[in-house]
Amino acid sequence: MGGTEHLTVRREGAALVLTLNRPDARNALSLPMLVGLYDGWLEADADDEIRSIVLTGAGGSFCAGMDLKALAGKGMAGEQYRHRLKAEPDLHWKAMLRHHRPRKPVIAAVEGYCVAGGTEILQGTDIRVAGESATFGLFEVRRGLFPIGGSTVRLQRQIPRTHALEMLLTGRPYSAREAAEIGLIGHVVPDGTALGKALEIAERINACGPLAVEAVKASVYETAEMTENDGLASELARGWPIFDTADAKEGARAFAEKRPPVYKRA
């Protein structure tokens, strides 16, 4: 199991929990954090025992975005990881889910600040839970910057365009309740309980057929920009083979026998 000084990894049943771990900087993105994130996504993809991923932050914050001190030329921690960037120049984009989509469902558990690059990473997750005091926003324009982590493309596809443009062009903060109202997050829970709720959702996903779960997630993203006819054809091509799997047969037997199914990814 991987991890770095700014990214911890642990297993919680069939869920892989990735924790942004730089609380003294509100989990601002660093090179060790980005390397750890990318390795975490790859670990989840490669391990069939992992059925979902939970992404959270340590110390009461999710992620306050890029380390602006590093951007100003004052250096970034983790020089020992520079060879990883040299070998894979877009590693940071893959870490931030801009150039990579894990095949397992990713659930975000947000407490505190989830702004700038934090909100950009959030848009790459599938299900989102936040504590009621969480703060969201894309602050880049206030600093003369561009939200280049994908927000000008993704945000308008995830929430109504008027809300997307207001968030992008004003750079103002959004409360968890407001973020839920515009559809950016799905659950608002008492402070300190976002991770527990995310793990609860993960446990429900993990109890389902893993081949079916992965196929459903893939189909949703594949068909998002298709015409209805093309989308339906794509859905059928991806979904029909699932009915011939051993997992599908196990699901039917378990239902008939009134017992929990035991899926084997077959």
C-alpha positions as CSV (number, residue, x, y, z in Angstrom):
1,M,0.0,0.0,0.0
2,G,1.4,3.3,-1.1
3,G,1.3,6.8,0.3
4,T,3.7,9.7,0.8
5,E,4.4,12.3,3.5
6,H,1.4,14.3,2.3
7,L,-1.0,11.5,1.3
8,T,-2.0,8.6,3.5
9,V,-3.6,5.4,2.2
10,R,-5.6,2.8,4.2
11,R,-8.1,0.1,3.6
12,E,-11.6,0.3,5.1
13,G,-13.2,-3.0,4.1
14,A,-13.3,-3.0,0.3
15,A,-12.8,0.8,0.2
16,L,-9.5,2.5,-0.3
17,V,-9.3,5.7,1.7
18,L,-7.0,8.4,0.4
19,T,-6.4,11.2,2.8
20,L,-4.8,14.5,1.8
21,N,-2.4,15.0,4.7
22,R,-1.0,18.5,4.9
23,P,-3.2,20.0,7.6
24,D,-0.8,22.9,8.4
25,A,-1.5,24.2,4.9
26,R,-5.2,23.2,4.7
27,N,-4.0,20.4,2.5
28,A,-2.8,22.7,-0.3
29,L,-1.5,20.6,-3.2
30,S,2.2,19.6,-3.0
31,L,4.3,17.4,-5.2
32,P,4.3,14.6,-2.6
33,M,0.5,14.9,-2.4
34,L,0.1,14.7,-6.2
35,V,2.4,11.7,-6.5
36,G,0.5,9.9,-3.7
37,L,-2.9,10.7,-5.2
38,Y,-1.9,9.4,-8.6
39,D,-0.4,6.2,-7.1
40,G,-3.6,5.8,-5.1
41,W,-5.8,5.9,-8.2
42,L,-3.5,3.3,-9.9
43,E,-3.6,1.1,-6.8
44,A,-7.3,1.1,-6.8
45,D,-7.5,0.3,-10.5
46,A,-5.1,-2.6,-10.2
47,D,-6.5,-4.3,-7.1
48,D,-9.8,-6.2,-7.7
49,E,-10.3,-6.4,-4.0
50,I,-10.8,-2.6,-3.9
51,R,-14.4,-1.8,-5.0
52,S,-14.6,1.9,-4.2
53,I,-12.4,4.9,-3.3
54,V,-13.0,7.5,-0.6
55,L,-11.1,10.8,-0.9
56,T,-10.9,13.1,2.2
57,G,-8.6,15.5,3.9
58,A,-6.9,15.6,7.3
59,G,-7.2,18.3,10.0
60,G,-10.7,19.6,9.2
61,S,-10.0,20.7,5.6
62,F,-10.3,19.0,2.2
63,C,-8.0,21.0,0.0
64,A,-7.2,24.7,-0.3
65,G,-5.8,24.3,-3.9
66,M,-2.3,24.8,-5.2
67,D,0.5,25.9,-2.9
68,L,0.8,29.5,-4.1
69,K,4.2,29.9,-2.4
70,A,5.5,27.3,-4.7
71,L,3.8,29.0,-7.7
72,A,5.6,32.2,-6.6
73,G,8.9,30.4,-7.0
74,K,9.6,29.7,-3.3
75,G,10.1,26.0,-3.8
76,M,7.8,23.0,-3.3
77,A,8.3,20.2,-0.9
78,G,9.2,16.8,-2.1
79,E,12.1,17.4,-4.5
80,Q,12.8,13.6,-4.3
81,Y,9.7,13.1,-6.5
82,R,10.8,15.3,-9.4
83,H,11.9,12.3,-11.4
84,R,8.3,11.1,-11.4
85,L,7.2,14.4,-13.1
86,K,10.0,14.0,-15.6
87,A,9.0,10.5,-16.5
88,E,5.3,11.4,-16.7
89,P,4.9,15.1,-17.4
90,D,1.1,15.1,-16.9
91,L,1.2,13.2,-13.6
92,H,-0.2,16.2,-11.7
93,W,-3.3,16.3,-14.1
94,K,-3.8,12.6,-13.6
95,A,-3.6,13.1,-9.8
96,M,-6.2,15.8,-9.9
97,L,-8.5,13.6,-12.0
98,R,-8.2,15.8,-15.1
99,H,-6.5,13.2,-17.3
100,H,-7.5,10.1,-15.4
101,R,-10.8,8.5,-14.4
102,P,-10.6,5.6,-12.0
103,R,-12.8,2.7,-12.9
104,K,-13.9,2.3,-9.3
105,P,-16.4,4.9,-7.9
106,V,-14.8,7.8,-6.1
107,I,-16.6,9.3,-3.1
108,A,-15.5,12.7,-1.8
109,A,-15.8,13.4,2.0
110,V,-15.3,17.1,2.4
111,E,-14.8,19.1,5.6
112,G,-13.7,22.7,5.8
113,Y,-12.0,24.3,2.8
114,C,-12.5,22.7,-0.6
115,V,-11.6,25.7,-2.9
116,A,-9.6,26.4,-6.1
117,G,-7.8,23.2,-6.9
118,G,-9.8,21.4,-4.2
119,T,-13.1,22.2,-6.1
120,E,-11.4,21.2,-9.3
121,I,-10.5,17.8,-7.9
122,L,-14.0,17.5,-6.5
123,Q,-15.4,17.7,-10.1
124,G,-13.5,14.5,-10.9
125,T,-15.2,12.5,-8.1
126,D,-18.5,10.6,-8.6
127,I,-20.4,11.1,-5.3
128,R,-19.8,14.0,-2.9
129,V,-20.5,14.5,0.8
130,A,-19.8,17.6,2.8
131,G,-19.9,18.8,6.4
132,E,-22.3,21.7,6.9
133,S,-19.4,24.2,7.5
134,A,-17.5,23.2,4.3
135,T,-16.6,26.0,1.9
136,F,-16.4,25.6,-1.9
137,G,-15.3,28.0,-4.7
138,L,-13.0,28.6,-7.6
139,F,-11.0,31.6,-6.4
140,E,-8.5,31.7,-9.4
141,V,-9.9,34.8,-11.1
142,R,-9.5,36.8,-7.8
143,R,-5.8,36.1,-8.0
144,G,-5.5,36.7,-11.7
145,L,-5.3,33.0,-12.5
146,F,-7.2,30.5,-14.6
147,P,-8.9,27.4,-13.2
148,I,-7.0,25.1,-15.6
149,G,-7.8,21.9,-13.7
150,G,-10.9,21.4,-15.9
151,S,-13.5,23.6,-14.3
152,T,-14.4,25.7,-17.4
153,V,-15.3,22.5,-19.2
154,R,-16.7,20.3,-16.4
155,L,-18.5,22.6,-14.1
156,Q,-21.1,23.7,-16.7
157,R,-21.8,20.0,-17.4
158,Q,-22.4,19.2,-13.7
159,I,-24.4,22.2,-12.6
160,P,-26.6,24.7,-14.5
161,R,-24.5,27.1,-16.6
162,T,-25.6,30.2,-14.8
163,H,-24.3,28.8,-11.5
164,A,-21.2,27.6,-13.1
165,L,-20.4,31.0,-14.7
166,E,-21.1,32.8,-11.4
167,M,-18.8,30.5,-9.5
168,L,-16.1,30.8,-12.1
169,L,-16.4,34.6,-12.8
170,T,-16.9,35.9,-9.2
171,G,-14.5,33.7,-7.4
172,R,-16.7,33.9,-4.3
173,P,-17.1,31.2,-1.6
174,Y,-20.1,28.9,-1.5
175,S,-21.4,27.3,1.6
176,A,-22.2,23.5,1.7
177,R,-25.9,24.2,1.6
178,E,-25.6,26.5,-1.4
179,A,-23.3,23.9,-3.1
180,A,-26.0,21.3,-2.5
181,E,-28.7,23.6,-3.8
182,I,-26.9,24.1,-7.2
183,G,-26.1,20.4,-7.4
184,L,-22.3,20.5,-6.9
185,I,-22.6,18.1,-3.9
186,G,-25.1,15.5,-3.0
187,H,-25.1,15.3,0.8
188,V,-24.7,17.9,3.6
189,V,-24.1,16.3,7.0
190,P,-23.1,17.5,10.5
191,D,-19.5,18.7,10.7
192,G,-17.1,15.9,11.4
193,T,-19.3,13.2,9.9
194,A,-18.6,13.5,6.2
195,L,-16.1,10.6,6.2
196,G,-18.5,8.4,8.0
197,K,-21.3,9.1,5.5
198,A,-18.9,8.6,2.6
199,L,-17.9,5.2,4.0
200,E,-21.5,4.3,4.5
201,I,-22.1,5.0,0.8
202,A,-19.0,3.1,-0.1
203,E,-20.2,0.1,1.9
204,R,-23.4,0.0,-0.1
205,I,-21.6,0.2,-3.4
206,N,-19.1,-2.5,-2.2
207,A,-22.0,-4.9,-1.5
208,C,-23.1,-4.7,-5.2
209,G,-21.7,-6.6,-8.1
210,P,-18.3,-5.1,-8.9
211,L,-18.4,-5.8,-12.7
212,A,-21.9,-4.2,-12.8
213,V,-20.8,-1.2,-10.8
214,E,-17.8,-0.5,-13.0
215,A,-19.8,-1.0,-16.2
216,V,-22.5,1.4,-15.0
217,K,-20.0,4.1,-14.1
218,A,-18.2,3.7,-17.4
219,S,-21.5,3.9,-19.3
220,V,-22.6,7.1,-17.5
221,Y,-19.5,8.9,-18.5
222,E,-19.2,7.5,-22.0
223,T,-22.7,8.5,-23.0
224,A,-22.8,11.9,-21.3
225,E,-22.2,13.8,-24.6
226,M,-23.8,11.4,-27.0
227,T,-27.1,11.7,-28.7
228,E,-29.8,9.6,-27.1
229,N,-29.7,7.0,-29.9
230,D,-25.9,6.7,-29.8
231,G,-26.0,6.6,-26.0
232,L,-28.6,3.8,-25.9
233,A,-26.5,1.8,-28.4
234,S,-23.4,2.3,-26.3
235,E,-25.2,1.3,-23.1
236,L,-26.5,-1.9,-24.7
237,A,-23.0,-2.8,-25.9
238,R,-21.5,-2.3,-22.5
239,G,-24.4,-3.5,-20.3
240,W,-25.6,-6.7,-22.1
241,P,-22.5,-8.8,-21.4
242,I,-22.9,-8.2,-17.7
243,F,-26.0,-10.5,-17.8
244,D,-23.7,-13.4,-18.8
245,T,-21.3,-13.1,-15.9
246,A,-21.1,-15.4,-13.0
247,D,-21.7,-12.4,-10.7
248,A,-25.1,-11.8,-12.4
249,K,-26.0,-15.5,-11.8
250,E,-24.9,-15.2,-8.2
251,G,-27.0,-12.1,-7.7
252,A,-30.1,-14.0,-9.0
253,R,-29.4,-17.1,-6.8
254,A,-28.8,-14.9,-3.7
255,F,-32.1,-13.1,-4.3
256,A,-34.0,-16.4,-4.7
257,E,-32.3,-17.8,-1.6
258,K,-32.8,-14.7,0.4
259,R,-29.2,-14.3,1.3
260,P,-26.4,-11.8,0.7
261,P,-24.6,-12.4,-2.6
262,V,-21.0,-13.3,-2.8
263,Y,-19.5,-11.7,-5.8
264,K,-16.1,-12.9,-7.4
265,R,-15.7,-10.5,-10.3
266,A,-16.4,-13.3,-12.8
